[in-house]
Amino acid sequence: MKSLRIADRRLREDAAVFELPRSFFYLDNLQQEEYIRSAFKQLCRQHPDKGGDSDAFREIIEARNRLNSYIDEHNGISIHDVYNAYLIDREITAEQFINGRYRLRYIVETTIDGNVVGKNKSRTVVIDGSAHIIVGGSTFHYFQDNDSDFGDIYFVRYPHKIVSYNSRLYYGLRIEITQDDVKNKGIDIHGIAVKFNSDIIRKHNQIIDISKFRALFITIVPVIKIDG
C-alpha cells in the first residue's frame, strides 16, 4: 500500500486525543470550538489533582491549544486537512475472484484510546458494483473505509483491464494456452469449460467466453495451431 497523499500527522494525532469523529470535520468553526470545549471538560477527569498523570494531561492541553489555533487560522478544520490517500496495486487470481467479487486486504488508521492506530481490514469488492475510473490506461476503483475517523481514501489499481460489456463490468484475464491444454477442441479455464474451433484459436486476442458467474472477461492468446 503506497501513500498518494499524507495529511498533517500532528493534526491527526491531536484529533485522536479528543477522539474527534469524522462528522466533526463537517461542522462549522464555532461548532468545532464548542465540541472541543465540551470534550476537554470530559478529559479534565484526567487532571493530576484527580489522580491523573501530569504529563498526559499536559499533552491534552497542548493538543487542545493546537486544534483551537488551527481553527482560528483556517476558519475550521476540514476533512481535506486530515485525510490520507493510498494506492493499492491488486492482481486477482482466478481462485480469489468468484461470482464477480474478491476480498481486499488493507490497513486503516483509526482512533483508539486517544491514539492513531493502524488496523488490518478486509472487504468484499464487487467488480460490477464499484466506482471505476480509467487514468493513463490503468483501471482503478476507489472507496472510503467507515472505520477511518479521518475520511481516508483508497485507490485500487488493477494490472488487468476492467472490461465493460452489456452494461456490466468484468475483470479481464489473458490466458496463454499450449497444445497440452487442449482436449477435444476444448479447454478448462479457471473452472469454465470453453469450446472452440480451429478458426477461432488461430486468431490472437480472440474473446472466447464470458462467464456470467465469475464476471471474467477471458481473452485467449494462442501459441499453437489446432488442425481440423
C-alpha positions as CSV (number, residue, x, y, z in Angstrom):
1,M,0.0,0.0,0.0
2,K,1.6,3.2,-1.2
3,S,0.8,6.8,0.0
4,L,-0.6,9.2,-2.5
5,R,-1.3,12.0,0.0
6,I,-0.2,12.4,3.6
7,A,-2.1,14.9,5.8
8,D,-0.5,16.8,8.7
9,R,0.4,14.0,11.2
10,R,0.3,16.3,14.2
11,L,-3.2,17.4,13.3
12,R,-4.4,13.8,13.1
13,E,-2.8,12.9,16.4
14,D,-4.3,16.0,18.1
15,A,-7.7,15.0,16.7
16,A,-7.2,11.5,18.1
17,V,-6.5,12.8,21.6
18,F,-10.1,14.2,21.6
19,E,-11.4,11.2,19.7
20,L,-13.0,13.5,17.2
21,P,-15.4,11.6,14.9
22,R,-15.4,12.1,11.1
23,S,-18.6,14.2,11.4
24,F,-16.6,16.8,13.4
25,F,-14.7,17.9,10.3
26,Y,-18.0,18.9,8.6
27,L,-19.0,21.3,11.4
28,D,-18.5,25.0,11.1
29,N,-15.7,26.7,13.1
30,L,-18.0,27.7,16.0
31,Q,-19.4,24.3,16.4
32,Q,-16.0,22.8,16.3
33,E,-14.8,25.1,19.0
34,E,-17.8,24.1,21.2
35,Y,-17.2,20.4,20.5
36,I,-13.6,20.7,21.7
37,R,-14.6,22.7,24.7
38,S,-17.1,20.0,25.7
39,A,-14.6,17.2,25.0
40,F,-12.0,18.9,27.1
41,K,-14.3,19.1,30.1
42,Q,-14.7,15.3,29.9
43,L,-10.9,14.9,29.7
44,C,-10.5,17.1,32.8
45,R,-11.3,14.0,34.7
46,Q,-7.7,13.0,34.0
47,H,-6.4,16.2,35.8
48,P,-3.5,15.4,38.1
49,D,-5.5,16.7,41.1
50,K,-7.9,13.9,40.4
51,G,-5.2,11.3,40.2
52,G,-4.3,11.6,36.5
53,D,-0.9,11.7,35.0
54,S,0.6,15.2,34.8
55,D,2.5,14.6,31.5
56,A,-0.5,13.0,29.8
57,F,-2.8,15.9,30.9
58,R,-0.2,18.4,29.6
59,E,-0.4,16.7,26.2
60,I,-4.2,17.1,26.3
61,I,-3.9,20.8,26.9
62,E,-1.3,21.2,24.2
63,A,-3.5,19.3,21.7
64,R,-6.5,21.5,22.6
65,N,-4.5,24.7,22.1
66,R,-3.1,23.5,18.7
67,L,-6.6,22.5,17.5
68,N,-8.1,25.8,18.5
69,S,-5.3,27.7,16.9
70,Y,-5.8,25.8,13.7
71,I,-9.5,26.5,13.7
72,D,-8.8,30.2,14.2
73,E,-6.2,30.4,11.5
74,H,-8.1,28.4,8.9
75,N,-11.7,29.1,9.9
76,G,-12.2,25.5,10.9
77,I,-10.6,22.0,10.3
78,S,-11.9,20.5,7.1
79,I,-11.9,16.8,6.2
80,H,-9.4,17.9,3.5
81,D,-7.0,18.8,6.2
82,V,-6.8,15.4,7.7
83,Y,-7.4,12.7,5.1
84,N,-4.8,10.4,3.6
85,A,-5.0,8.8,0.2
86,Y,-3.5,5.4,-0.5
87,L,-2.8,3.3,-3.7
88,I,-3.2,-0.5,-3.6
89,D,-1.9,-2.5,-6.5
90,R,-4.0,-5.6,-6.7
91,E,-3.7,-8.6,-9.1
92,I,-6.6,-11.0,-8.6
93,T,-6.1,-14.7,-9.2
94,A,-8.9,-16.8,-10.6
95,E,-9.1,-18.6,-7.3
96,Q,-9.7,-15.4,-5.5
97,F,-12.2,-14.0,-7.9
98,I,-15.5,-15.8,-7.7
99,N,-19.0,-14.6,-8.6
100,G,-17.7,-11.2,-9.6
101,R,-16.1,-10.4,-6.3
102,Y,-13.0,-10.9,-4.2
103,R,-11.6,-10.0,-0.8
104,L,-9.3,-7.0,-0.5
105,R,-7.0,-6.6,2.5
106,Y,-5.5,-3.3,3.6
107,I,-4.7,-1.2,6.7
108,V,-6.9,1.6,8.0
109,E,-5.9,4.2,10.6
110,T,-8.4,5.0,13.3
111,T,-8.6,6.4,16.8
112,I,-8.3,4.1,19.8
113,D,-7.9,5.3,23.3
114,G,-6.7,8.7,22.1
115,N,-4.1,7.4,19.7
116,V,-3.9,7.0,15.9
117,V,-3.7,3.2,15.4
118,G,-3.4,1.1,12.2
119,K,-5.7,-1.9,11.9
120,N,-5.8,-4.7,9.4
121,K,-9.0,-4.7,7.5
122,S,-10.6,-6.6,4.6
123,R,-13.7,-6.0,2.5
124,T,-15.5,-7.7,-0.3
125,V,-15.2,-5.9,-3.6
126,V,-17.8,-6.4,-6.3
127,I,-16.3,-5.5,-9.6
128,D,-19.5,-4.6,-11.4
129,G,-20.7,-2.6,-8.4
130,S,-17.7,-0.4,-7.7
131,A,-16.9,3.1,-8.9
132,H,-14.3,2.6,-11.6
133,I,-12.1,5.2,-13.3
134,I,-9.6,4.9,-16.1
135,V,-6.4,7.0,-15.8
136,G,-3.4,6.7,-18.2
137,G,-4.6,3.4,-19.4
138,S,-4.9,1.8,-16.0
139,T,-8.2,0.9,-14.3
140,F,-8.9,2.0,-10.7
141,H,-11.7,1.9,-8.2
142,Y,-11.8,3.9,-5.0
143,F,-13.5,3.8,-1.6
144,Q,-13.6,5.2,1.9
145,D,-13.5,3.0,5.0
146,N,-16.1,3.7,7.6
147,D,-13.7,2.9,10.4
148,S,-11.4,5.7,9.3
149,D,-12.1,8.7,11.5
150,F,-10.2,10.9,9.0
151,G,-12.0,10.1,5.8
152,D,-9.0,8.3,4.3
153,I,-9.4,7.3,0.6
154,Y,-8.1,4.2,-1.1
155,F,-7.5,3.7,-4.8
156,V,-7.1,0.1,-6.1
157,R,-5.2,-0.3,-9.3
158,Y,-5.7,-3.4,-11.4
159,P,-3.0,-4.7,-13.8
160,H,-5.7,-6.3,-15.9
161,K,-8.4,-4.2,-17.6
162,I,-11.9,-3.9,-16.2
163,V,-14.0,-4.5,-19.3
164,S,-17.4,-3.1,-20.0
165,Y,-19.8,-5.5,-21.8
166,N,-23.6,-5.3,-22.0
167,S,-23.7,-2.6,-19.2
168,R,-21.7,-4.8,-16.8
169,L,-18.1,-4.7,-15.7
170,Y,-15.8,-7.7,-15.9
171,Y,-12.3,-8.5,-14.8
172,G,-10.2,-9.2,-17.9
173,L,-7.9,-12.2,-17.9
174,R,-5.4,-13.1,-20.6
175,I,-4.8,-16.8,-21.0
176,E,-1.9,-18.3,-22.9
177,I,-2.5,-21.9,-23.9
178,T,-0.4,-24.7,-25.3
179,Q,-1.2,-27.9,-27.2
180,D,-1.2,-29.9,-23.9
181,D,-4.0,-27.7,-22.6
182,V,-6.4,-28.6,-25.4
183,K,-8.6,-31.7,-25.0
184,N,-11.3,-32.5,-27.7
185,K,-11.1,-28.9,-29.1
186,G,-11.9,-27.5,-25.6
187,I,-10.1,-26.3,-22.5
188,D,-11.0,-25.7,-18.9
189,I,-10.1,-22.2,-17.9
190,H,-10.4,-21.5,-14.2
191,G,-13.3,-23.9,-13.9
192,I,-15.0,-22.6,-17.1
193,A,-15.4,-25.1,-19.9
194,V,-14.6,-23.4,-23.2
195,K,-15.1,-25.0,-26.6
196,F,-13.6,-23.5,-29.8
197,N,-12.7,-24.5,-33.3
198,S,-9.5,-24.1,-35.4
199,D,-10.6,-20.8,-36.9
200,I,-11.1,-19.2,-33.5
201,I,-7.9,-20.5,-32.0
202,R,-5.7,-19.1,-34.7
203,K,-6.9,-15.6,-34.0
204,H,-4.8,-13.8,-31.5
205,N,-6.6,-11.9,-28.7
206,Q,-9.9,-13.6,-29.6
207,I,-12.5,-13.4,-26.9
208,I,-13.6,-16.9,-26.3
209,D,-16.1,-16.8,-23.5
210,I,-17.6,-14.5,-20.8
211,S,-18.6,-16.1,-17.5
212,K,-21.7,-14.6,-16.1
213,F,-21.0,-16.4,-12.8
214,R,-17.4,-15.2,-12.2
215,A,-17.6,-12.0,-14.2
216,L,-14.4,-12.9,-16.0
217,F,-13.8,-11.5,-19.5
218,I,-11.5,-14.1,-21.0
219,T,-9.1,-13.4,-23.8
220,I,-7.1,-16.2,-25.4
221,V,-3.6,-15.6,-26.5
222,P,-2.8,-18.7,-28.5
223,V,0.7,-20.0,-29.1
224,I,-0.4,-23.1,-31.0
225,K,-2.3,-24.0,-34.1
226,I,-5.2,-26.5,-33.9
227,D,-5.7,-28.7,-37.0
228,G,-9.1,-29.7,-38.2
